[in-house]
């Protein structure tokens, strides 16, 4: 594997992962808390409407301590477990376009130079979908800009795992982690029309909005693979768009390949991927350690990019089925954790064509979404 998959050098700036949920961090007080952005409607405090926001629970928070460097990022254990180096000998994502819909990206991060392209900013309605702090607590939760850096972190993961794929950025969430279902649906439609092969949606909502459903269907009809994060509440309650049958929902797995305690689960879960204490980029030339199904979804989007680059004739269903059929044996449970933890090298090996027909694939079981039946 390329010892420097990013291809650049950045000044060290580390961020340590604090405990999951809303528990306090150990060590120095964090300058900012960073939960996973989502569409979730926050209980009784907000009626179901077009508003979207960060998740109210299952947050991962972070703070700087000055020890993590680029070497730590490219030397993470999960890269070995997923056999990323072996996979890169076969495919590096060339010719594939991955749309990242999130809080935007830091376009000046040295590790992202030449790797990203501007799509659209649906928050400020302009052509510069870049991360920016607001310095305000607009949602009244006592935290400032808690979503800031999330998109840059995901872009860094994709850049490392699919080093030759093009990353197109669409900003749909502000620094507080809030956005609208309308903005996301518009960004999805734009991404499809502008040639995206894969759309990464590391966000979630408590209800299914018609505009988002229509955008998901629009993508599926045009053979664009949509990868979604399952959610960070540790429950089986449906969260959207992960529950929508034309997307593939990704849960988070730990070092033992078991589903993370914070990861949502259930019949809609398709596969799992590493999502605990994942190191990647942070705005300002830095690095961050975060946990969440957001990170796991970005891992799977990257893998999908490698699979498609290896064989550009594959449709979205075939790409999804290769990923599902090549998971690590014994790590999946039908109706609970999906097919299991992904394996990059196995997904690119010969003979992987579809989900094992011995496993249940009937509509409604959740083991294989309707759209992806062989």
VEXNU-540136 format. One record per residue (C-alpha): x, y, z. Coordinates in steps of 0.001 Angstrom, whole numbers, plus 524288, in hexadecimal, padded with zeros to 5 digits. Each point is the difference from the previous one (the first is absolute). Layout:
// VEXNU-540136
XYZ...
***
This chain:
// VEXNU-540136
8000080000800008047D80DB87FD4C805F58048780CF07F99380D2C7FDF57F2D07FD8A7F9887FC4780E478012480BD9804777F863802EF80BFB8084D805B2804B380CD07F841806D180A9A8039E8064480CCE7FC7F7F70B80B6A7F3728036B8070F7F9BE7F4FA807787F2B27FE0D805BC7FD8B7F555809F07F33F7F8918007E7F8498016980C767F6107F652804C47F4097FD507F7E87F2C9805978037D7FED780C41807F6809E77FC2380A5B80B1B808FC803C480D547FF0B7F9A380C0F7FC438079580BDF808C87FFF87FF9A80E4F7FC5E7F30C806807FD407FCCA7FF677F16F7FF3F80CB47F8737F4D97FA6E7F7FC7F74B7F4157FF927FDCC7F9667F30B7F41F7F71C7FE737FBFA7F9517F38A7F78A808FC7F7AF7F2937FAE67FCB87F21E803347FC627FA827FB7580CD67F3E2806CD804FB802E18024D80E557F4ED7F9EE807A47F5AC808A1805F5807F480C4D7FE0C7FD888006A7F16D7F4847FBD77F7B78024F7F7D37F3D480304809827F52280A6C803427F5FA80A628032280A4880BB07F7048018E809D47FFB480B0180AD07F8EC8071D7FC367F3D0807717FB658023480DCC8070E7F3F28052180B287F6BF7FD068095080B597FDCD80EA77FEC47FECC8078280BB1804FE80E2A803C57FE3180A9B8091F8047E80E02803CD7FC8C80B6A7FA808077E80B30801F97F6568047C7F1E87FE0F7F9827FA757F3D5807368017D7F3147FE587FBBD7F1F6807C37F3AE8030E7F5867FBF0809A97F56F801FC7F5C28063B7F7827F5738045B7F5CC809EF7F2AB7FCE2805CC7FD4E7F1C98032D7F3197FFBD7F8BC80734801F67F320806C77F2FD802437F3867F91B8045F7F904804777F3AB80BD67FC4F7F7A97FFFB80D547F99D80E0E7FEBC7FB4E7FCD17F38E7F88F7F405806527FA30807CA80BB07FB24808837F6D07F8217F3CA7FCDB7F81F7F83D80CBD8002B801A280DD5805377F305805B77FB838046A806397F3477F5008058C7F7C47F5CF7FF3480AD57F8D580BEF805367FB8E7FFDF80E397F6A480AAF8046B8017F803EE80E457F406806CD805B7803AA8058080D35804E780C278073180922803847F4EB80EB17FE1E7FF3580C22808058030C80504802517F21980D388049A80500803937F3E0807A980D027FB787FA427FB777F1E17FF747F4458038F7F786806DA808557F5DB7FC737FAF77F2907F6947F602805AA7F31E807738012C7F6F3807747F70D7F58F809BF803B57F2177FB9F7FDCC7F69580975806737FD988066C80D227F1947FDB7802F5801258070380D15804D280D287FB0E7FB5C7FD767F21780CD18028A7F91A80AB37F88D7F8F58096D7FEF380B757FC4B7F4498088680ACB80231809DD7FFD67FE5780EB57FE7380C7B807E77FE0B802EB80E567F48A808538045D80481801FF80E0A7F2017FF52804BC7F74D7F6A3807617F49E800F67F69F7F9217F3D4804E4800EA8039580E62806A97F36F8045880B7E806C28067B809927FB827F57F8063B808747F593801F97FB107F2187FF277F1CD8044E7FF0D7FB117F20B80BFD807647FB5B80A677F72A7FA1E7F7187F45C7FD9F80047801247F13680EBB801FC7FF98801C57F3DB8085E7F7DF7F7C47F69C806BA805B67F40C80D0D7FC35805F07FB837F202801DB7FB597FEDD7F1FC80C7C806447FAF5808147F5F4807747F7E17F4017FCCF7FCC78032C7F1CA80BE7808587FCA57FD0D801D47F19A7F1618025E800ED7FAA580DAD7FDF77F8FF805B780BCF7F559809D67FCCC7FB748080E80B997F20C80470802917FDCB807BB80C837F2BB7FCC3805D5802C78023C80E828050280C11806F380A5C8002980AC37F5A97FD0980A4E7FC667F3C37F86D7F2CC805277FB8A7FA6F7FFD17F24F7F35B7FD107F8E37FA6A7F41F7F9557FD81808BE7F44980E538039E7FF46804587F1DE800987F6497FBA47F5B38046980AFC7F70680E427FC888022B7FD5B7F1AF7FD067F9208036C7F36180B1B8091F7FC0880A097F592803347F9117F6137F7647FEA3809AD7F4DE80E4A803D980147804E17F22A7FE498016E7FA6780DB2801DF7F14B800797FEAB7FF2980ECF7F96D80917809CE8044A7FFE680E3D7F59580419809C9805C87FFC480DB07F3BD805CC806177F2B57FBA5804A77F23980452803627F52B7FA9E808567F5C1800897F53F7FFF47FD977F1757FE0480C8F7F8457F9EE7FED37F29580A38808B97F98D80B077F738804C17F8A77F3B27FC0F7FE41805887F25B80E79803627FF22803BB7F23E804597F71B7FA357F5C0805938094A7F5D780DB37FB33803457FBFE7F1B27FFBF7F939801807F2E080CBF8054D7FA798085C7F54E805F1806BE8089480A1C803B37F90B80C927FBD68071A80C74807567FC6680C7B7FA148046C80CED803F17FFCB80E567F7387F7B1808A3800008098880B74806908010F80D547F52D7FD30809CC8027C7F186802217F1E07FCAA7FCCB7F84A7F8CF7F5907F66180B297FE177FFC5803BF7F182807E180BCF7FC1C7FFB7805FA7F290805287FFFC7F58D806DA7F3A0804C37F2F07F8DF801067FC34803327F209801637F3757F7D480790806457F4CF80B6B803D5808AE809937F72E806FE800E48028D80E9780D247FE9C806C3802327FD3C80E6480C58801F2807E9808A57F4BC8044A80AEA7FFBA80A0C80D3A7F9677FFCC7F9C07F2C8802E77F6AC801AC7F45D7F464800558094D7F62F80AD57FDF38037880C30807B27F7C18029D80C077FB9080D097FA6E7FCA47FAD27F2707F1F97FE677FBE57FC507F2537FB9A7F4887F8807FA867FA927FA457F37A803BC80BE97F7E380E957FEDC802F5807817FB7A7F3E580E357FEFD8046B809048053E80A8680D46806A97FF63809C9805A6809B37FA6180BF5806BE806B2800FF80D3580AE7809D1802BF8027D802287F19980ACF809BE7FCDE7FEA1809087F4738011F80E3E7FC097FB3E80C2C8070F7FEFC80E097FAE980C258083B8012C809A67F59A7FBD77FD2A7F74E80B9F7FB367F28B803987F4C27FAD9808397FBC37F367806947F1527FDAB7FF367F69F7F4B38018B7F31B7FE1A7F9137F8AD7F90D7F5588035980BEF7F7C180E057FB3D7FF577FB997F21F7FCFE7F7A0804DD7F4B780B91807637FA2D808077F387800B97F5AA7F8957F8467FE6C80B037F61880EA37FF267FDBD7FF627F14A7FE377F4DF801987F655808C0809567F87580ADC7F5DD7FF2E7F6887F56E7FB867FA23808A47F57780D54804867FB42804457F1E97FEBE7F4307FCFF7F7687F90680C317FADD7F58C7F7707F9A77FA207FC9080D347F34280659803D87FCC6804CF80DA37F96E7F31A803A480BC57F8137FBB28096A808B18078F7F7B67FEC280C467FF127F14D7FE9280EB07FE6E7FE598020B8078C80C917F5DF7F7C780730804BF7F2EA7FAAE80E21802A7803E87FE068039A80E53807BA7F8EC80A757F9407F2F1802E47F9287FF4480D0B7FF0C80EAD802267F20D801D67FB247F2DA7FC36805A57F40E800907F73B7F613809E88049D8094E80607809E280D92803687FAEC7FE977FD447F17F809E97F8717F7FC80B6E80354808D680C92807E77FFFD80551803CC7F2BD80CF37FB1F7FA8280655808687F591808C27F5A37F9F67F55B7F5A87FFE37F6858091C7F907809D78017D7F4F7803407F18B7FED97FB7B7F72F7F5087F39F7F839801837F84C809E9807F77F3B5802B87F8457F4398003D808ED7FAB17FDA680D988007B7F1C88046B7F2F27FA6D7FB547FF667F79F80C4D7FD6280C34807EF7F231805DA8007F7FD9580A6E7F5B37F131800C3800097FA6080DC47FF697FDC78057C80D7980A217F7BB80736809CA80B027FFB580B2D7F6817FD55800E1804B87F2067F85D80C577FC8D7F6067FE367F526807BD808617F69C80BFD7F757801727FA8C7F2747FE848086E7F7AB7F6C0
***
